[in-house]
Amino acid sequence: MATTVRATPLRVLCVHGYRQSGVSFREKTGALRKLLKKHAELVYMNAPHLVPLTGVGHGQGQDIVAVPGSDESPRGWWFSDTQARSFDARQQCQTSLGLEESVEAVRAAVKDMGPFDGVLGFSQGAAVVAMLCALQEHNKEPQFQFRFAILVAGFRSACTEHQLFYNASTPLVIPSLHVFGLEDQVIPDELSRELLPMFHEPQVLTHPGGHFVPAASAHRQIYKEFLERF
């Protein structure tokens, strides 16, 4: 059967992980861009918060050497330790720092670089994507019109003030693809699985590797079939 080539690729906003940047995430997802080039255009943004060089969180392990303040500087979407301005996915906290500014940054990206058909997040970025989906579905962010979400190595925030994103009486109906590695030592797959009940009929792609965005030829069909729904 001939493959249907989309006349205009889907535009997907990409939300990087903690201690990454839009530039570094683009570099790390080169294989994915090549894999999906006929189906999707991946557009990358920066988180608004620079990660202090002395505030190295252990929740993501994405070390980057860069000039502070540059587009390559390591960034984050929120800090679980508000004093040290660091982040660990497993850190229990009552309050966090920075999420509101991050939602505003996404709002600005949608306005300046959109429109977007979907959104893709990695690690802390995937956790943010889950929150964005909740805000969109509950009509709290009218600028967000994402038709689908791809969450790679995602997780539920352990911060008490973020639990409101997960307390809906019914699952989110936005179509979602959840991707995680069975050998991920940074965000173990059981943490990613905790996000699944938040979504209605979530699609799952597992791979035998660790903390990265998989883009082997074996994964092409799953990505392709998911994207062809839109």
Salt bridges, closest charged atoms under 4 A:
GLU41 OE1 - ARG11 NE 3.26
ASP63 OD1 - ARG19 NH1 2.41
GLU104 OE1 - ARG107 NH1 2.09
ASP117 OD1 - ARG147 NH1 3.01
GLU141 OE2 - ARG107 NH2 2.65
GLU161 OE2 - HIS162 NE2 3.77
ASP184 OD2 - HIS211 ND1 2.76
ASP189 OD2 - ARG193 NE 3.06
GLU201 OE2 - HIS200 NE2 3.63
GLU228 OE2 - LYS224 NZ 3.13
